[in-house]
Amino acid sequence: MTVIGVRGTRGVSGAQWRGDVSPWGAVDPSDGSSPLDWFVAADDRWHVPRDETALRQRRPRGAPVVETTLRVPGGDVTHTAYAVADDGGLTIIQVENRSSLPLAVAFGRGDVLTTRPPTAVPVHGIELPPGSIVLPVGHGTSVCVALTHDGRGAGSLPAGLPTAEQVVRGWVAQVDRAPRLVLPDGALTERLIATRADLLLAGPCDREGDPAGFLLGVGQLIALGEDAEPWVDDVASVVASLARAKRDQPLGWDDAAALSSAGSVLRRAGERHGVDDVDEIIRRHGPALARPAIAPAGVRLVPWVVDSLVAPAVGGADLLPVTIPRDWYGQGIEVFDAMVPMGRVSFAVRWHGARPALLWECSAPMRLRCPGLDPAWSTDDPRGDALLAEPVVAPAE
């Protein structure tokens, strides 16, 4: 399931409206109302996406916009689902006929807004849910319907609503920070965007079932602009619980990242004593277990990626503290406003042949190193650029 929705305006995380999109494109609203499913009458037969194998699904750039593509004779039919705050809140479904033949699409609920009246032609060859509507879709055209978030029912779809592409751009702009990253790996970037967008819509995970994941999630929400103050009590309680659970054990890499995240939340809320307590817990446990080599799923992906780009170090920060992937060599990397205890760090890597050029800027004086590219290099300059030594590239496995 993929979450789509509209963010609320509360002081803490939460969506004014949310829905889950199934692997075949049905939208299941969180308000408990019936799912909005879809069905396609092509040249050969009625196609039920839930039962089809020739189905593909993706999230453009990782945003909470879901494209589901169904193969029919003569080409594809693409179903795109996304939510907007316009007109009281709408979930928009656009079905585009990319095939060479006309077809019809049925929607499993009739209480939707439409651009034109549904067809009155009787339906044969399939038993649709009660109240379903059917709309014709010519070759190379599309049809839109929208489910209202306020429950007002059927009507006309207003003009001038945001397109799926506009919604994608808006979500990317919202989550592409804290810190903002420009990476050679497009798939990894999409996973980061998806993780942050899901957090903004659904909030952090259960604090009891996954305390480290909860702290990581809250930390990301604060970094993305949420108010830290409403989270202070929950964060302090979960930190104490995690410290008790790990009293006689080494910290996992994600436990250490979670405690660091908690410290950032408390620092943002002005809780100086709480920050000191978290720092003492981290100090008492000593070095954490090694970061895994494989990127984790969920909210743990964010610190896993960020820590591979910027890591706190004695007196400052290590840029690219671990060896970058082999296929990143020769490609640009940019990191903006990464937080370390001594301040914010931004840097970029460009290439002059086989040698990397490093450009950096810090918000406060600190020692910088770049062990993943040139272990011999370091600087105390708050800003500047340097041509690093040619890195030794490990042979491909």
N, C-alpha and C positions, 0 to 999 in steps of 0.2 A: 504494500500500500504506500502511496505517496500523499503527503498532506498538502492541500491547497487552502487558501483562506485569505482573510483580511485581518490585519493587525488591529488590536484594540488600542485605546488611548489611556489605559490605566498606568499607574506608576510602576507596576511590575509587569512581567511578561504575561501575555495572554492575547488570544485572538478574539475579535468580536464575532467572527464566524470562521468555522473550519469544516473541512470535508476531506474524506479519504478517497483517492482515485484508485480503483482496483487495477490489477494487471491487464484487464481488457478495456478499461476506460470508464466503467460505471462510477458515478460520483455518489458517495454515501455521506450525507450530511451528519454532522455531529449533534444536530438537534433532535435526532431520533426519527425524523421523517423518512419516507421510503427512498431507496436509492434511485438515482436517475440513470437508467441503463439505456443502451442504444442498440439498434438492429438495422441491417442494411439489406434492401431488396435490389439485387444486382440482376444481370441478364440471365443468370442460370438459376438462382434460387434466393431465398432469404438466408442471409448470413447472420449468425448469432456470435458476436465477438467473443463471448465467454467460452464458446466451444471451439473456436477456430485455432488452428496451429500456425497459419500464415499471418502472424501478428507481431508487430514490433512496437516498442515503447521507449520514449526518451524524455529527458528534461532538458530543454535548451539552456545551455550554459549553467546548468544546475539549479535554475530558478524553479519556484513552485508553479510551473506551467507544464502540463503533461500532454505530450503528443502521442497518440496511439494510432498506428497505421495498419489497416486491414487490406489484404490482397484480395481483389475480385477480378473477374474476367475483364481484360482490357486495361488493367492498371491498379492504382491504389486509391483507397479512401482514408483520409486523415481526420481524426477526431482530436480536437485541441480543447483542453479544459483549463480554466484559470478563473480567479476571483478578483473583483474590483470593488472599491468602496463607493463608486458612483451610484446615483439613483437609489440610495438607501442600502446598497450592498447587493451585488449580483455575482452569481457563478455563471460564467459564459461558456457555452459549448458551441464550437464552430466545427462543422463537418464539411470538408472540402472534397469534391469529386475530382480526383486526378486521373480517373480512368477515361477511356475513349467513348464510353457509352453513358446515357442518362441512367439514373437510379433513384431510389427513394430511401429515406432514412426515417425510422420510427424511434420515438423517445418514450420511455416507459412511464412518464408522468405527463399529465395534461396541464398542470398548473404552472406553466412556464410562459415567459414572454417570447413572442415570435415577431419576425419582420413581416410575415404574411400569414393568412389563415391556413390551418392545416387542410389537407385534402379530404374530401367527403367520399372518395372512392372506397368501396369495401375492400378489406384486406383478406387475401387468400394465401394459403401455404404456410401460415405460422399463427400460433396463438400468442398474442401480445398481452402484456399485463393490462388489467382494467384501467381505463382512462388514458391509454396511450394515444399519441397523435402521430400522424405520418406527413412528411413534407417531401416534395419532389426536389431533386438536385440535378440540374443539367450538367452535361460534360463541361469541365473546366470552371464550374461555379461552386459556390458554397452556400450554406445555410447556417444561420445562428439562432440559438435559443438561449434563454437565461432563466435560472432559478433564482427567485427573489429571496433575500435573506430575512426579510420582515414578514414573509408568509402571506403577502397580499394576493397571490394567485396569478391566474392567466391575464394576459394583456398584450399590448404592443411594445416591442423592444425599442427603447429610445435610440436616436441617432447620436453619433459622436462619442461612443464609448471607446475606451482604450483598446488598442489591438494587443494581441498576444506578445508581439515584439516589443511594444512599449512597456508592457508589464514586466517582461524579462529584463529590459534595461533598468527599470526602476528598482527591481529586487537586487540586481547586481550592484547598483550604486549604493544601495542600503547596506549590503553585507560585505562589500569589498573594501574592508578597512580592518583596523584593530588586530594586527597591522595589515596594511594593504600590500598584497603580494602580486608580483608579475613573474610567473614561472614558465620554464620551457615546456612543462608537462601539462597540456591542456586538460587531460582527464582528471589529474589530481586537483587542478584549479576548480573544475566543475564540482568535484566531491566536496571541496572546502565550502564553496558557495551554497551547495545543497545542505550541508550540515548546519551552517549558520542560519539559513532561511528557515529550516525546520525548527531550530531553537526559538526563533522569533515567533513562529506560529504556535508551537506546541509547548514551549517552556522546557525547563530542565527535566531530567528523568526523576524517578522516585528516589527520595533522599534515603529511605530505609533500604531499598533493594540495591542501590548503587551510590553510596555516599561520595566516592571520588568522582563519578560521573556527574552527580548533582553539583558539586563545587565547580567542576570544569564548565558545566553549562551556565551556571550563574555568572561566572567570571566572563564568559563570552558575551552574555547578555549585557553586562555592564560595559564591556568594551565596545559594544554596538550601540550604546547610547541610553540604556535603561538606567533608572535612578538606583543607586546603590543602597540608599537608606532603608527601603522596605525589606531588604534581604538580610540585614545585619544579624537579627536574632537567629534565623534559620542557618546562616553560614556559621555563626559561632557554635551553635549546637552540633552541627554536623562535624565541624573541626574537632570538637571535644570527643565525639563518638568515634571518629576515625583514629584519633590519637590513642584512645583506650584500646581499640581493636588491634592496633599495630604496636602496642607497648613493647612487646618482646620480639618483634619481628623487624626485619629490614623493610624500608619503604619500597614499594614498587615504583617504577618510573612514573606511572600515572598517579600514584598517591602523592609523590613529591610535586608533580605538576598541579595536582588538585589543591594542595596546601599553598603553593605559590599563588594560585588563582584566588584562593580565599583571602590571602594577604592583600592582593590587589583590590579586592572588593572592599575589605575593611579600611584600607588606606584611602580609597575614593570616598568612603563615608566618614572619614575623619576619626576613625576608631584607632588611635595610636596604640593604646594598651593591647587591643586585640591583635594588631600587627606584630607587636613585640612577642606576644604569646605564640603566634604562628611561627615566627622566626626561631623561637626557642625550641619548638617541637621539631622543626627541620634540622636545626643544629644538633639536637640530642640524638637523633636517629643516624646522623652521619650520611655518607654517600648512599644514594638510592641504587636500586638494581638497574642494570643496563636497559636502555631503550631498545625495543624490539626492532629487528631488521625489516619486518613486513609492516606496512601501514595498517593501523587498526581501523575498525569501523566506528561509526557514531562520533560523538563529541570528542573522543580521544584522538581523532585524526588531527584536530586543530593544533594541540600542543606538540604532537608528534612532528608535524610539518614545521611549525614555528621554531621548535627547539633545534631542528636540523639547520636552521638558517641563522638564528641568533641565540646565543646562550650566555647567561650571566657568568662572569669570571672574576677572579680577584682583581679589584681595582677597575673593573670595566666590563667588557663583553668580548666574546669570541664570535666573529662573523664566519659563517659556514664552518661550524666546529667539527663537522664530520665530512668525510669525502663525498662529494656530490656524485650523482649517478653518471655513469660513463657517457650516456647520450645527452647530458647537459653541457658537456664541454663544447665551447665555441658558440654557445647561445647566451643571450642576456638574462640576467636575474636582477630583480628590483625588490627591495623591501623598504616600506615607508612606515616610520613611527612605531618601531618595535620597542616595547618597554623592557628595561632591565632595572635593577635596583638603583643605579646611579643616574637614570634618565632615559630619554628616548634616543633611538639610533635609527638612521636611515642609511641605506647604501645601495649601490648598483655595481654590477659586474659587466664589463664590456670586454671584447677580445681584440687583441692586435696579433693576428696570426695565431700562434700556439700559446701566447702569453696573455693572462687575464689582467685587465686594468680595473682597479678598485676605486670607486668614488664613494665618499662617506661624509656624513654630517651628524653631529651629536648635539643634544640639547644642553649638555654639561660636560666639563672636562672628565675624561676617562681614558684608560688604556684599552686600545683595540688590538686584537690579533685576528689572523685569518688562517687557522691551522688546516682547514680542509683544502686550501689551495696552495698556501705558501707558509709552512710552519715557522720559517725564519723571520717573517715580517711582523712588525708591530709599530704602533704609533701612539703618541699622546696628543696629537693635534686634534682639535674638535671638528675640523673639516679639512678636506683635501682630496687628493687623488694620487695614486701610485701605480706603477707598472710592476706587477708581481712576477716572480720567477715562473718559468714554464713548469706546470705541474707534472708529476709523474703519474701517468694514466695506467691503472691496473689493466692487465690483459683481459679481453672478453672471455667469459666462461663458455 
